[in-house]
Amino acid sequence: MKTFLFLGNIGAGEIVIIALVVLLLFGGKKIPELMKGLGKGVKSFKDGMNEIEKDINGGDAESK
């Protein structure tokens, strides 16, 4: 079975190389801003999922 790109065999060396490339591309000052934006996006996604779950569960209770 084929793995998608190299994601099945990623190790510590590859992670270090990727981190160095990201550091070179964005610089040390931009990385915290990128992570902050990523964190906000994940939080927003989780909030949306919880809201949808509440709507689904609330809709089932109202129909009974």
C-alpha distances in whole Angstrom, upper triangle without the diagonal:
4,7,10,12,13,13,11,13,17,20,23,24,22,23,27,26,25,28,31,29,30,33,34,34,35,38,39,41,38,36,38,38,35,34,37,35,32,34,36,33,31,34,35,32,32,36,35,32,35,38,35,35,39,39,37,39,42,42,41,44,47,46,47
4,7,9,10,11,9,11,14,18,21,22,19,21,24,23,22,25,28,26,27,30,31,30,32,35,36,38,35,33,35,36,32,31,34,33,30,32,34,31,29,33,33,30,31,35,34,32,35,37,35,35,39,39,37,39,42,42,42,45,47,46,48
4,6,7,7,6,9,11,15,18,19,16,18,21,20,19,22,24,23,24,27,28,27,29,31,32,34,32,29,31,32,28,28,31,30,26,28,30,28,26,29,30,27,28,32,31,29,32,34,33,33,36,37,35,37,40,40,40,43,45,45,46
4,6,6,7,10,11,15,18,19,16,17,20,19,17,20,23,21,21,25,26,24,26,29,30,32,29,27,29,29,25,25,28,27,23,26,28,25,24,27,28,25,26,30,29,27,30,32,31,31,35,35,34,36,39,39,39,42,44,44,45
4,6,8,9,10,14,17,16,13,15,18,16,14,18,20,18,19,22,23,22,24,26,28,30,27,25,27,28,24,24,28,26,23,26,28,25,24,28,29,26,28,31,30,29,32,34,33,34,37,38,37,39,42,42,42,45,47,47,48
4,6,6,6,10,13,13,10,12,15,14,13,16,18,17,18,21,22,21,23,25,27,29,27,24,27,28,24,24,27,26,23,25,28,26,24,28,29,27,28,32,31,30,33,35,34,34,38,39,38,40,42,43,43,46,48,48,49
4,6,5,9,12,13,10,11,14,14,12,15,18,17,17,20,22,21,23,25,26,28,26,23,25,26,22,21,25,24,21,22,25,23,21,25,26,24,25,28,28,27,29,32,31,31,34,36,35,36,39,40,40,42,45,45,46
4,6,9,13,14,12,13,16,16,15,18,21,20,21,24,25,25,26,28,29,31,29,26,28,29,25,24,27,27,23,25,28,26,24,27,29,26,26,30,30,28,30,33,32,32,35,37,35,37,40,40,40,43,45,45,46
4,6,10,11,9,11,14,14,14,17,19,19,20,22,24,24,26,27,28,30,29,26,28,29,26,25,28,28,25,26,29,27,26,29,31,28,29,32,33,31,33,36,35,35,38,40,39,40,43,44,44,46,48,49,50
4,7,8,6,7,11,11,11,13,15,16,16,19,20,21,22,24,24,27,25,22,24,26,23,21,25,25,22,23,27,25,23,27,29,27,27,31,31,30,32,35,34,34,37,39,38,39,42,43,43,46,48,48,50
4,6,5,6,9,10,11,12,15,16,17,19,20,21,23,24,23,26,25,22,24,26,23,22,25,26,23,24,28,26,25,28,30,28,28,32,33,31,33,37,36,36,39,41,40,41,44,45,45,47,50,51,52
4,5,5,6,9,10,11,12,14,15,16,18,20,21,21,21,24,23,20,22,24,22,20,24,25,22,23,27,26,25,27,30,29,29,32,33,32,34,37,37,37,40,42,41,42,45,46,47,48,51,52,53
4,5,5,6,9,10,11,13,14,15,17,19,20,20,20,24,23,20,23,25,23,22,25,26,24,25,29,28,27,30,32,31,31,35,36,35,37,40,40,40,43,44,44,45,48,49,49,51,54,55,56
4,5,5,6,9,10,11,12,14,15,16,18,19,20,23,22,19,21,23,21,20,24,24,22,23,27,26,24,28,30,28,29,33,33,32,35,37,37,37,40,42,42,43,46,47,47,49,52,52,54
4,5,5,6,9,10,11,12,14,15,16,17,17,20,19,16,18,20,18,17,20,21,18,20,23,23,21,24,27,26,26,30,31,30,32,35,35,35,38,40,39,41,43,44,45,47,49,50,52
4,5,5,6,9,10,10,12,14,15,15,15,19,18,15,18,20,18,17,21,22,20,21,25,25,24,26,29,28,29,32,33,33,35,37,38,38,41,42,42,44,46,47,48,50,52,53,55
4,5,5,6,9,10,11,12,14,15,16,19,18,16,19,21,18,18,22,23,21,23,26,25,25,28,30,29,30,33,34,34,36,38,39,39,42,44,44,45,47,49,49,51,53,54,56
4,5,5,6,9,10,11,12,13,14,17,16,13,16,18,15,15,19,19,17,20,23,22,21,25,26,26,27,30,31,30,33,35,35,36,39,40,40,42,44,45,46,48,50,51,53
4,5,5,6,9,10,11,11,11,14,13,10,13,16,13,13,17,18,16,18,21,21,20,23,25,25,26,29,30,30,32,34,35,36,38,40,40,42,44,45,46,48,50,51,53
4,5,5,6,9,10,10,11,14,14,12,15,17,15,16,19,20,19,21,24,24,24,27,28,28,30,32,33,34,36,38,39,39,42,43,44,45,47,49,50,52,53,55,56
4,5,5,6,9,10,12,15,13,12,15,17,15,16,19,19,18,21,24,23,23,26,28,28,29,32,33,33,35,37,38,39,41,43,43,45,47,48,49,51,53,54,56
4,5,5,6,8,9,12,10,8,12,13,11,12,15,16,15,17,20,19,20,23,24,24,26,29,29,30,32,34,35,36,38,40,40,42,44,45,46,48,50,51,53
4,6,6,5,6,9,9,7,11,13,11,13,16,17,16,18,21,21,22,24,26,26,28,30,31,32,34,36,37,38,40,42,42,44,46,47,49,50,52,53,55
4,6,6,8,11,11,10,14,15,14,16,19,19,19,22,24,24,25,27,29,29,31,33,34,35,37,39,40,41,43,44,45,47,49,50,51,53,55,56,58
4,6,9,11,10,10,14,14,12,15,17,17,17,20,22,22,23,26,27,27,29,31,32,33,35,37,37,39,41,42,43,45,47,48,49,51,52,54,56
4,7,8,6,7,10,10,9,12,14,14,15,17,19,19,21,23,24,25,27,29,30,31,33,34,35,37,39,40,41,43,45,46,48,49,50,52,54
4,6,6,7,10,11,11,13,15,16,17,19,21,21,23,25,26,27,29,31,32,33,35,37,38,39,41,42,44,45,47,48,50,51,53,54,56
4,6,6,8,10,11,12,14,15,16,18,20,21,22,24,25,27,28,30,31,33,34,36,37,38,40,42,43,44,46,47,49,51,52,54,56
4,6,7,8,9,11,12,14,15,17,18,20,21,23,24,26,27,28,30,32,33,34,36,38,39,40,42,43,44,46,48,49,50,53,55
4,6,5,6,9,10,11,12,14,16,17,19,20,21,23,25,26,27,29,31,32,33,35,36,38,39,41,42,43,45,47,48,50,52
4,5,5,6,9,10,10,12,14,15,16,18,20,21,23,24,26,27,29,30,32,33,35,36,37,39,40,42,44,45,46,48,50
4,5,5,6,9,10,10,12,14,15,16,18,20,21,22,24,26,27,28,30,31,33,35,36,37,38,40,42,43,44,47,48
4,5,5,6,9,10,11,12,14,15,17,18,20,21,23,24,26,27,29,30,32,33,35,36,37,39,41,42,43,45,47
4,5,5,6,9,10,11,12,14,15,17,18,20,21,23,24,26,27,29,30,32,33,35,36,37,39,41,42,44,46
4,5,5,6,9,10,10,12,14,15,16,18,20,21,22,24,26,27,28,30,31,33,34,36,38,39,40,42,44
4,5,5,6,9,10,11,12,14,15,16,18,20,21,22,24,26,27,29,30,32,33,34,36,37,39,41,43
4,5,5,6,9,10,11,12,14,15,16,18,20,21,23,24,26,27,29,30,31,33,35,36,37,39,41
4,5,5,6,9,10,11,12,14,15,17,18,20,21,23,24,26,27,29,30,31,33,35,36,38,40
4,5,5,6,9,10,11,12,14,15,17,18,20,21,23,24,26,27,28,30,32,33,34,36,38
4,6,5,6,9,10,10,12,14,15,16,18,20,21,22,24,26,26,28,30,31,32,35,37
4,5,5,6,9,10,11,12,14,15,17,18,20,21,23,24,25,27,29,30,31,33,35
4,5,5,6,9,10,11,12,14,15,16,18,20,21,22,24,26,27,29,30,32,34
4,5,5,6,9,10,11,12,14,15,16,18,20,21,22,24,26,27,28,30,32
4,5,5,6,9,10,10,12,14,15,16,18,20,21,22,24,26,27,29,31
4,5,5,6,9,10,11,12,14,15,17,18,20,21,23,24,26,27,29
4,5,5,6,9,10,10,12,14,15,16,18,20,21,23,24,26,28
4,5,5,6,9,10,11,12,14,15,16,18,20,21,22,24,26
4,5,5,6,9,10,11,12,14,15,16,18,20,21,23,25
4,5,5,6,9,10,11,12,14,15,17,18,20,21,23
4,5,5,6,9,10,10,12,14,15,16,18,20,22
4,5,5,6,9,10,10,12,14,15,16,18,20
4,5,5,6,9,10,10,12,14,15,17,19
4,5,5,6,8,10,11,12,14,16,17
4,5,5,6,8,10,10,12,14,16
4,6,5,6,9,10,10,12,15
4,5,5,6,9,10,11,13
4,5,5,6,9,10,11
4,5,5,6,9,10
4,5,5,6,9
4,6,5,7
4,6,6
4,6
4
